């Protein structure tokens, strides 16, 4: 039986652990027929080890999205492996510890700047680095955590995600004429490496135990991975600048 990504070539960032949403996006993408290439930073060897658990082998390229030299060489390295790209997954986010955990009013700009650069501006950087490989159009999909609200402990990652969401809309506007769609998945909380770096994260996640209309499993990243694969596919040919919630419905609950 054919898959919804048959013949597609997909670049996926952010595979750090088997619990990463990006890992499950890569797994489902391969199961749906895609050729996948991964990027990693700062430890490509860790991603190479995790990649061995995928259904098929996947090349890993070192990529620091804040390093222009890395960005400039990316297209050539990917072209050598896959020839071109049909899709890109942005699963990158980082904020220094003093930008999280209740320190919002005291966080220095240097830390805010780092959070914005890595978590938001990098979507534009990655899109432009991959654009030469997407001459036939394609799909860029990023990951957010609903930036409509001020979440406990999340602090400057909230504004960083708001900036990511705005960046996605502007990329959708400017890349649309090239046939490139740009959308985001807004996932519920998961026990990933990124989540564990947020002090008090369990308290934030507890909201889902009481407000989710559909049962939410913090240990299951596959629904978010499936959402990413759906947006990478041709089943959303005229959808761009959108945020699709994969959060068991918490986003729409008033009380």
PyMOL commands that set and color helices and strands:
alter all, ss='L'
color gray80, all
select helices_A, chain A and resi 21-31+44-51+68-82+97-99+104-106+109-131+156-178+193-196+201-205+207-211+222-232+234-236+250-252
alter helices_A, ss='H'
color red, helices_A
select strands_A, chain A and resi 9-12+35-40+59-62+87-90+138-144+180-187+243-246
alter strands_A, ss='S'
color yellow, strands_A
deselect
rebuild
show_as cartoon
